[in-house]
């Protein structure tokens, strides 16, 4: 059993920053991939960023490269998404997810566990 809880969403102006946290509890998941996805209004859930827990290898969607940074804290079993230079098109519900094995890091259906999401709204 794994539980994922996202914290840190909110309302910011364009150009501002937010830091999202995803705390994981439950079974040990060393070596897994933790990912961030988002769903904008009226659109399908899309990949944002991912990190391999053990190696710290990171992956980013082209739309957020240079603006977002994913990182992790092993002691707290927490993954972070630092979001800078936010744009109105970043407005979405952001979800963290855990992929225990197999599949692609950027495909939502390949992940095994999901958080409930946190709303990020960027005003223009």
Backbone as a chain_set.jsonl record, in Angstrom:
{"seq": "XXXXXXXXXXXXXXXXXXXXXXXXXXXXXXXXXXXXXXXXXXXXXXXXXXXXXXXXXXXXXXXXXXXXXXXXXXXXXXXXXXXXXXXXXXXXXXXXXXXXXXXXXXXXXXXXXXXXXXXXXXXX", "coords": {"N": [[0.832, -1.185, 0.0], [0.566, 2.182, -0.887], [0.546, 5.616, -0.263], [0.094, 8.813, -1.61], [0.518, 12.228, -1.227], [-0.121, 15.425, -2.285], [1.109, 18.705, -1.818], [1.077, 22.249, -1.763], [-0.017, 23.71, -3.866], [-1.67, 26.577, -5.36], [-2.655, 30.021, -5.913], [-1.076, 32.128, -8.149], [0.593, 34.925, -9.701], [1.406, 35.425, -13.177], [4.745, 34.664, -14.015], [5.527, 34.219, -11.462], [6.384, 31.945, -8.722], [6.046, 28.586, -7.506], [6.24, 25.901, -5.179], [5.803, 22.551, -5.203], [5.057, 19.723, -3.188], [5.317, 16.23, -2.7], [4.495, 13.803, -0.636], [5.291, 10.541, 0.214], [3.97, 7.597, 1.589], [3.82, 4.39, 3.216], [4.604, 1.326, 1.724], [8.044, 0.389, 1.063], [9.734, 1.916, -1.64], [12.102, 2.085, -3.052], [14.181, 2.689, -5.843], [12.133, 3.105, -7.601], [10.211, 5.107, -9.973], [9.274, 8.432, -9.637], [6.783, 10.619, -10.619], [5.514, 13.718, -11.973], [2.437, 14.891, -13.083], [-0.033, 16.712, -14.966], [-3.328, 18.087, -15.33], [-4.99, 20.147, -17.344], [-7.832, 22.37, -17.586], [-10.41, 20.827, -19.381], [-8.667, 19.221, -20.813], [-6.502, 16.399, -21.515], [-4.688, 14.423, -19.133], [-1.256, 15.172, -18.717], [2.265, 14.549, -19.026], [4.724, 15.962, -16.876], [7.181, 16.023, -15.313], [9.747, 13.776, -14.133], [11.491, 11.576, -11.877], [14.047, 9.286, -11.2], [14.193, 7.397, -8.349], [16.459, 6.228, -7.044], [18.771, 6.78, -8.64], [18.548, 9.467, -9.211], [18.17, 10.489, -11.715], [16.646, 12.669, -14.011], [13.726, 13.805, -15.822], [12.004, 15.793, -18.194], [9.126, 17.442, -19.501], [9.002, 19.125, -22.648], [7.707, 21.565, -22.511], [8.168, 22.589, -19.987], [10.85, 22.638, -19.479], [13.759, 24.164, -18.214], [12.316, 25.826, -16.603], [10.968, 24.404, -14.59], [11.909, 22.283, -11.86], [12.595, 19.088, -10.724], [13.037, 17.258, -7.737], [14.237, 15.307, -4.928], [13.854, 14.131, -1.514], [15.332, 11.871, 0.308], [15.216, 11.101, 3.028], [12.761, 12.036, 3.87], [11.021, 10.805, 2.188], [9.963, 12.223, 0.023], [9.075, 14.013, -2.88], [9.778, 16.856, -4.873], [8.533, 19.621, -6.763], [9.757, 22.307, -8.14], [8.563, 25.22, -9.402], [9.119, 27.727, -11.567], [8.908, 30.981, -13.151], [6.192, 30.95, -13.947], [3.433, 30.404, -16.14], [0.228, 31.362, -17.532], [-0.76, 29.136, -18.96], [0.196, 27.045, -17.487], [-1.654, 26.513, -15.62], [-3.454, 24.141, -13.889], [-4.549, 20.993, -12.479], [-2.263, 19.424, -10.503], [-0.619, 16.338, -10.253], [1.076, 13.882, -8.355], [2.803, 10.818, -8.928], [3.572, 7.309, -8.726], [5.663, 4.974, -10.173], [6.3, 1.683, -10.087], [7.552, -0.348, -11.518], [8.458, -1.312, -14.891], [7.141, -0.064, -18.064], [6.803, 3.331, -19.399], [8.239, 6.439, -18.403], [6.858, 8.741, -18.995], [4.243, 8.128, -19.538], [1.016, 8.16, -18.414], [-0.651, 5.899, -17.829], [1.125, 3.915, -17.166], [1.882, 4.214, -14.571], [1.546, 3.301, -11.112], [0.471, 4.232, -8.677], [-1.328, 7.073, -7.468], [-1.597, 10.472, -6.391], [-4.069, 12.719, -4.962], [-4.093, 15.164, -6.153], [-3.291, 18.66, -6.626], [-4.339, 21.986, -6.888], [-3.115, 24.33, -9.181], [-3.082, 27.615, -10.053], [-2.506, 30.095, -12.361], [-2.502, 33.419, -12.836], [-3.075, 35.863, -15.407]], "CA": [[0.0, 0.0, 0.0], [1.271, 3.448, -0.994], [-0.257, 6.828, -0.287], [0.785, 9.993, -2.1], [-0.204, 13.442, -0.874], [0.462, 16.628, -2.853], [0.94, 19.939, -1.057], [1.774, 23.421, -2.259], [-0.708, 24.426, -4.919], [-2.224, 27.865, -4.999], [-2.863, 31.035, -6.935], [0.06, 33.021, -8.328], [0.61, 35.715, -10.921], [2.358, 35.014, -14.2], [6.107, 35.006, -13.665], [5.781, 33.823, -10.09], [6.903, 30.614, -8.44], [5.428, 27.713, -6.524], [6.947, 24.66, -4.918], [4.922, 21.465, -4.848], [5.644, 18.592, -2.492], [4.566, 14.982, -2.726], [4.98, 12.91, 0.406], [4.9, 9.156, 0.017], [3.957, 6.747, 2.767], [3.45, 3.021, 2.939], [5.679, 0.386, 1.462], [9.297, 0.877, 0.502], [9.678, 2.007, -3.092], [13.421, 2.405, -3.566], [14.382, 2.289, -7.22], [10.97, 3.444, -8.412], [10.152, 6.408, -10.621], [8.241, 9.344, -9.185], [6.476, 11.556, -11.677], [4.504, 14.766, -11.859], [1.556, 15.068, -14.225], [-1.018, 17.762, -14.761], [-4.496, 18.096, -16.194], [-5.57, 21.465, -17.52], [-9.276, 22.302, -17.842], [-10.826, 20.335, -20.677], [-7.596, 18.525, -21.507], [-6.051, 15.121, -20.989], [-3.544, 14.468, -18.239], [-0.006, 15.16, -19.447], [3.507, 14.416, -18.281], [5.443, 17.187, -16.556], [8.55, 15.718, -14.919], [9.908, 12.524, -13.407], [12.801, 11.342, -11.301], [14.347, 7.949, -10.71], [14.458, 7.596, -6.94], [17.799, 5.822, -6.633], [19.823, 7.413, -9.43], [18.259, 10.896, -9.322], [18.002, 10.886, -13.109], [15.429, 13.461, -14.172], [13.144, 13.912, -17.148], [11.092, 16.918, -18.24], [8.413, 17.784, -20.719], [9.595, 20.281, -23.317], [6.995, 22.77, -22.134], [8.589, 23.085, -18.678], [12.306, 22.627, -19.373], [14.333, 25.455, -17.898], [11.47, 26.533, -15.645], [10.617, 23.505, -13.491], [12.952, 21.39, -11.383], [12.136, 18.022, -9.85], [14.06, 16.783, -6.824], [13.701, 14.42, -3.904], [14.467, 14.075, -0.197], [15.222, 10.47, 0.68], [14.856, 10.96, 4.429], [11.348, 12.358, 4.035], [10.242, 10.137, 1.147], [9.23, 13.323, -0.588], [9.553, 14.558, -4.14], [9.401, 18.25, -5.009], [8.513, 20.241, -8.073], [9.942, 23.748, -8.077], [8.021, 25.799, -10.62], [9.469, 29.13, -11.718], [8.453, 31.639, -14.374], [4.916, 30.33, -14.266], [2.615, 30.984, -17.199], [-1.185, 30.982, -17.416], [-0.972, 27.803, -19.497], [0.567, 26.067, -16.474], [-2.813, 26.3, -14.76], [-3.903, 22.753, -13.971], [-4.412, 20.184, -11.282], [-1.001, 18.697, -10.57], [-0.642, 15.057, -9.578], [2.279, 13.074, -8.289], [2.519, 9.421, -9.197], [4.664, 6.379, -8.493], [5.773, 3.832, -11.067], [7.149, 0.729, -9.384], [8.337, -1.095, -12.497], [7.989, -1.424, -16.268], [6.486, 1.073, -18.669], [7.522, 4.552, -19.736], [8.112, 7.441, -17.354], [6.002, 9.829, -19.435], [2.917, 7.61, -19.858], [0.24, 8.069, -17.167], [-1.192, 4.573, -17.577], [2.187, 3.039, -16.686], [2.097, 4.468, -13.147], [0.774, 2.411, -10.256], [-0.181, 4.96, -7.597], [-1.563, 8.484, -7.744], [-2.134, 11.342, -5.37], [-5.363, 13.311, -5.247], [-3.887, 16.359, -6.941], [-3.329, 19.976, -6.017], [-4.655, 22.977, -7.907], [-2.219, 25.446, -9.449], [-3.72, 28.595, -10.91], [-1.604, 31.188, -12.707], [-3.272, 34.512, -13.414], [-2.377, 36.638, -16.422]], "C": [[0.877, 1.249, 0.0], [0.263, 4.579, -1.016], [0.615, 7.996, -0.72], [-0.076, 11.211, -1.821], [0.545, 14.647, -1.417], [0.126, 17.838, -1.987], [1.648, 21.069, -1.797], [1.117, 24.181, -3.382], [-1.254, 25.75, -4.419], [-2.399, 28.759, -6.194], [-1.664, 31.968, -6.977], [-0.105, 33.809, -9.62], [1.626, 35.156, -11.907], [3.749, 35.53, -13.855], [6.491, 34.609, -12.256], [6.239, 32.39, -9.966], [6.047, 29.892, -7.413], [6.302, 26.482, -6.357], [5.953, 23.617, -4.436], [5.7, 20.362, -4.148], [4.732, 17.39, -2.631], [5.197, 14.034, -1.726], [4.419, 11.517, 0.193], [4.972, 8.396, 1.329], [3.483, 5.356, 2.383], [4.675, 2.151, 2.715], [6.931, 1.072, 0.926], [9.233, 0.862, -1.02], [11.009, 2.433, -3.696], [13.586, 1.866, -4.984], [13.227, 2.605, -8.151], [11.132, 4.806, -9.08], [8.997, 7.206, -10.035], [8.026, 10.394, -10.265], [5.47, 12.605, -11.267], [3.75, 14.857, -13.177], [0.609, 16.214, -13.928], [-2.167, 17.602, -15.748], [-5.089, 19.499, -16.204], [-7.057, 21.318, -17.811], [-9.593, 21.857, -19.261], [-9.781, 19.56, -21.447], [-7.213, 17.236, -20.797], [-4.844, 15.321, -20.077], [-2.249, 14.332, -19.033], [1.194, 15.098, -18.511], [4.166, 15.767, -18.067], [6.917, 16.901, -16.273], [8.58, 14.401, -14.178], [11.33, 12.399, -12.896], [12.918, 9.884, -10.886], [14.862, 8.08, -9.286], [15.906, 7.318, -6.552], [18.9, 6.595, -7.346], [19.718, 8.926, -9.516], [18.219, 11.39, -10.766], [16.662, 11.577, -13.271], [15.013, 13.563, -15.621], [12.094, 15.019, -17.11], [10.365, 16.989, -19.569], [9.036, 19.032, -21.322], [8.976, 21.595, -22.848], [7.466, 23.375, -20.811], [10.099, 23.107, -18.5], [12.841, 24.035, -19.162], [13.543, 26.252, -16.892], [11.162, 25.7, -14.406], [11.803, 22.628, -13.133], [12.351, 20.361, -10.443], [13.304, 17.545, -9.001], [13.418, 15.902, -5.77], [14.49, 14.534, -2.608], [14.264, 12.651, 0.299], [14.721, 10.278, 2.113], [13.372, 11.179, 4.667], [10.437, 11.629, 3.058], [9.356, 11.132, 0.403], [9.891, 13.758, -1.884], [8.988, 15.969, -4.289], [9.359, 18.65, -6.475], [8.585, 21.746, -7.876], [9.539, 24.34, -9.416], [8.304, 27.295, -10.629], [8.943, 29.664, -13.041], [7.128, 31.062, -14.857], [4.129, 31.134, -15.292], [1.161, 30.583, -16.998], [-1.468, 29.576, -17.935], [-0.486, 26.69, -18.574], [-0.581, 25.761, -15.522], [-3.364, 24.895, -14.97], [-3.959, 22.165, -12.573], [-3.161, 19.337, -11.458], [-1.059, 17.455, -9.698], [0.76, 14.483, -9.481], [1.891, 11.612, -8.423], [3.779, 8.585, -9.007], [4.574, 5.226, -9.472], [6.77, 2.865, -10.463], [8.043, -0.074, -10.329], [7.679, -1.036, -13.865], [7.399, -0.11, -16.786], [7.401, 2.257, -18.907], [7.242, 5.632, -18.703], [7.118, 8.536, -17.709], [4.573, 9.399, -19.754], [2.117, 7.432, -18.573], [-0.228, 6.659, -16.829], [-0.149, 3.587, -17.062], [2.504, 3.245, -15.205], [1.105, 3.693, -12.295], [-0.03, 3.123, -9.171], [-0.247, 6.437, -7.921], [-2.024, 9.222, -6.503], [-3.454, 11.935, -5.822], [-5.265, 14.593, -6.065], [-3.951, 17.634, -6.127], [-3.471, 21.02, -7.113], [-3.594, 24.064, -7.977], [-2.913, 26.366, -10.438], [-2.782, 29.775, -11.113], [-2.42, 32.253, -13.424], [-2.423, 35.307, -14.392], [-2.389, 38.114, -16.111]], "O": [[1.814, 1.36, 0.79], [-0.753, 4.506, -1.708], [1.742, 8.148, -0.249], [-1.264, 11.224, -2.143], [1.701, 14.878, -1.064], [-0.992, 17.975, -1.492], [2.706, 20.857, -2.39], [1.641, 25.206, -3.818], [-1.295, 26.01, -3.217], [-2.305, 28.321, -7.341], [-1.28, 32.536, -5.955], [-0.848, 33.409, -10.516], [2.588, 34.495, -11.515], [3.915, 36.682, -13.454], [7.668, 34.658, -11.897], [6.455, 31.701, -10.963], [5.408, 30.513, -6.564], [7.012, 26.075, -7.278], [5.334, 23.779, -3.385], [6.857, 20.099, -4.476], [3.51, 17.529, -2.673], [6.297, 13.524, -1.942], [3.214, 11.342, 0.013], [5.931, 8.542, 2.088], [2.829, 5.168, 1.357], [5.661, 2.245, 3.445], [6.876, 2.187, 0.405], [8.736, -0.093, -1.617], [11.035, 3.076, -4.746], [13.187, 0.741, -5.288], [13.327, 2.396, -9.36], [12.066, 5.554, -8.788], [7.873, 6.711, -9.948], [8.983, 10.987, -10.764], [4.681, 12.413, -10.342], [4.352, 14.896, -14.251], [0.467, 16.636, -12.78], [-2.006, 17.062, -16.843], [-5.62, 19.972, -15.199], [-7.499, 20.251, -18.238], [-9.103, 22.441, -20.227], [-9.983, 19.265, -22.625], [-7.557, 17.017, -19.636], [-4.081, 16.273, -20.237], [-2.147, 13.483, -19.918], [1.136, 15.538, -17.362], [4.171, 16.615, -18.96], [7.797, 17.471, -16.916], [7.56, 13.954, -13.653], [12.253, 13.029, -13.413], [11.998, 9.319, -10.294], [15.842, 8.781, -9.034], [16.51, 8.093, -5.81], [19.866, 7.019, -6.711], [20.691, 9.598, -9.857], [18.234, 12.598, -11.003], [15.654, 11.122, -12.729], [15.83, 13.427, -16.532], [11.38, 15.171, -16.119], [10.91, 16.645, -20.618], [9.539, 19.894, -20.601], [9.655, 22.621, -22.797], [7.196, 24.545, -20.538], [10.584, 23.555, -17.462], [12.433, 24.978, -19.84], [14.035, 27.254, -16.373], [11.103, 26.231, -13.297], [12.606, 22.273, -13.995], [11.676, 20.714, -9.476], [14.43, 17.441, -9.487], [12.195, 15.767, -5.725], [15.641, 14.973, -2.6], [13.154, 12.268, 0.668], [13.901, 9.399, 2.378], [12.789, 10.574, 5.567], [9.22, 11.809, 3.089], [8.166, 10.9, 0.19], [11.115, 13.857, -1.969], [7.859, 16.24, -3.881], [10.061, 18.084, -7.313], [7.603, 22.382, -7.494], [10.113, 23.996, -10.449], [7.787, 28.038, -9.795], [8.581, 28.9, -13.935], [6.973, 30.729, -16.031], [4.158, 32.364, -15.308], [0.886, 29.567, -16.359], [-2.336, 28.889, -17.396], [-0.728, 25.515, -18.847], [-0.484, 24.843, -14.707], [-3.698, 24.509, -16.09], [-3.478, 22.762, -11.61], [-3.022, 18.618, -12.448], [-1.494, 17.51, -8.547], [1.543, 14.587, -10.425], [0.779, 11.22, -8.071], [4.899, 9.086, -9.112], [3.534, 4.578, -9.589], [7.952, 3.183, -10.338], [9.163, -0.436, -9.97], [6.488, -0.746, -13.982], [7.19, 0.832, -16.022], [8.604, 2.2, -18.654], [6.129, 5.727, -18.186], [6.587, 9.197, -16.816], [3.77, 10.22, -20.197], [2.5, 6.629, -17.722], [-0.205, 6.264, -15.663], [-0.511, 2.52, -16.567], [3.32, 2.512, -14.646], [-0.032, 3.459, -12.703], [-1.104, 2.656, -8.792], [0.648, 6.99, -8.56], [-2.747, 8.675, -5.67], [-3.906, 11.681, -6.939], [-6.267, 15.053, -6.613], [-4.583, 17.683, -5.072], [-2.801, 20.946, -8.143], [-3.219, 24.647, -6.96], [-3.287, 25.945, -11.532], [-2.318, 30.382, -10.148], [-2.964, 32.006, -14.5], [-1.208, 35.414, -14.231], [-1.84, 38.91, -16.873]]}, "num_chains": 1, "name": "protein.A"}
